[in-house]
Amino acid sequence: MLIPNHIQMYAEQYTTSANYLLEKIEKYTHQHHTQSEMLSGHLQGQFLRMISCMIQPKRILEIGSFMGYSALCLSEGLTVDGYLHTIELREKDASIAQGFFDESPLKEKIIMHVGDAQNIIPTLNEKWDLVFIDADKINYINYYELAITRLSEKGFIIADNVLFHGEVFSKPIKGKNAIAIQAFNDHVSKDKRVHTTMVTLRDGLMLIQKK
């Protein structure tokens, strides 16, 4: 963890508690999934929820569902007629996430897609008000370019893991994922179509606003 544990715990102490379903997902993931560190978790989840509530999006695209935690947080800010489309490559994870969605009062607003996001995104005839990228790092730039072409006026993209466990600070950067994240960060920072802010929360979030 990049943020010292005592700082993380202090921040969580002053953050609104997660609801029962989110706590259930977090507990299940830590007990049963070998990659439980991928879960957004309490602090980041509530941050995503608040951003969504500020924007009040009608259409949200999430690339990388995992256990459904972040989708449920993001869906809290949807308009009355809003929907969230979430895409997961792994069928088992998608099935588990759908099971959790089915327990939520927002279940009718969440649409699950299973498969390769690069193939699925072009088939979704939507204008996105908010996009959350949290999938395989190698394709971050591809996901970004697919999303921004369908981003609504003044829409937002949030990209997770932009510090990639601190590996982006290495000289030279090693590992294909860290190299891909660094390339993504550079790509977005040079894009004249957007405003950006990097937030040092958890493993790093890039907030991207369309000009």
C-alpha positions, -999 to 999 in steps of 0.1 A, spaced: 0 0 0 14 34 -10 -5 53 17 7 44 53 -19 23 71 -25 47 99 -34 75 74 -57 51 55 -74 41 88 -78 78 99 -93 88 65 -118 58 67 -128 69 102 -141 101 88 -157 87 57 -193 76 56 -197 39 64 -203 15 35 -238 -1 34 -245 -37 42 -241 -50 6 -208 -33 1 -195 -47 33 -207 -81 22 -188 -78 -11 -156 -67 6 -158 -96 31 -166 -122 4 -137 -109 -18 -111 -110 9 -122 -145 19 -126 -161 -16 -107 -142 -43 -70 -146 -48 -68 -110 -62 -88 -93 -35 -64 -63 -36 -82 -53 -68 -113 -43 -49 -119 -6 -47 -127 -8 -11 -143 16 14 -125 49 10 -122 48 -28 -157 34 -31 -172 64 -12 -150 88 -33 -165 73 -65 -200 75 -51 -195 112 -42 -181 121 -76 -211 103 -93 -235 122 -70 -219 155 -79 -221 148 -117 -255 131 -116 -248 111 -147 -275 97 -170 -252 71 -185 -221 55 -168 -197 31 -184 -175 9 -162 -147 -10 -178 -138 -38 -154 -165 -49 -131 -146 -73 -108 -169 -81 -79 -193 -52 -86 -182 -30 -57 -173 1 -77 -204 -2 -100 -227 -2 -70 -209 29 -56 -211 48 -89 -247 39 -95 -257 58 -64 -254 91 -84 -275 81 -114 -304 102 -125 -339 87 -122 -337 75 -158 -300 67 -156 -282 34 -163 -248 20 -157 -232 -4 -182 -204 -25 -167 -181 -48 -187 -162 -78 -173 -139 -101 -192 -140 -130 -168 -172 -150 -167 -168 -162 -131 -163 -127 -117 -191 -113 -138 -215 -140 -125 -205 -132 -89 -209 -95 -94 -243 -100 -110 -254 -119 -79 -245 -89 -58 -263 -66 -82 -294 -87 -79 -294 -79 -41 -293 -42 -47 -323 -18 -49 -305 -3 -79 -303 -37 -98 -326 -25 -126 -301 3 -134 -271 -19 -138 -265 -37 -171 -237 -64 -171 -218 -72 -203 -194 -102 -204 -165 -102 -228 -138 -81 -243 -145 -44 -237 -127 -34 -269 -154 -53 -288 -183 -44 -266 -179 -7 -262 -184 1 -300 -217 -17 -299 -232 4 -271 -250 34 -287 -247 57 -258 -232 91 -248 -213 86 -216 -215 112 -188 -190 92 -166 -166 65 -175 -146 44 -150 -116 25 -164 -103 -3 -141 -94 -32 -164 -62 -46 -179 -35 -20 -179 -21 -28 -213 -52 -15 -230 -58 16 -210 -50 39 -239 -74 19 -261 -102 21 -236 -96 58 -231 -98 65 -268 -130 44 -272 -146 62 -243 -137 98 -251 -151 96 -286 -185 89 -270 -181 112 -239 -208 138 -235 -201 175 -234 -182 182 -201 -182 144 -194 -157 128 -170 -134 97 -172 -118 83 -140 -89 59 -145 -78 37 -116 -43 24 -106 -24 52 -123 4 49 -97 5 11 -102 17 1 -68 44 27 -69 62 10 -99 58 42 -120 84 58 -97 111 32 -107 140 44 -129 137 27 -153 102 15 -151 100 -23 -153 71 -46 -159 46 -44 -188 17 -31 -167 37 -3 -151 51 7 -185 16 7 -199 3 29 -171 31 53 -175 23 55 -212 -13 61 -204 -5 89 -179 17 106 -206 -9 101 -233 -37 117 -213 -15 146 -200 -7 156 -236 -43 153 -248 -55 189 -255 -92 177 -254 -92 173 -216 -84 187 -182 -67 163 -158 -61 159 -120 -42 130 -105 -54 120 -70 -31 101 -47 -59 80 -33 -52 42 -28 -33 32 -60 -39 66 -77 -69 79 -97 -67 101 -128 -97 124 -130 -102 135 -167 -127 162 -177 -136 168 -214 -131 204 -223 
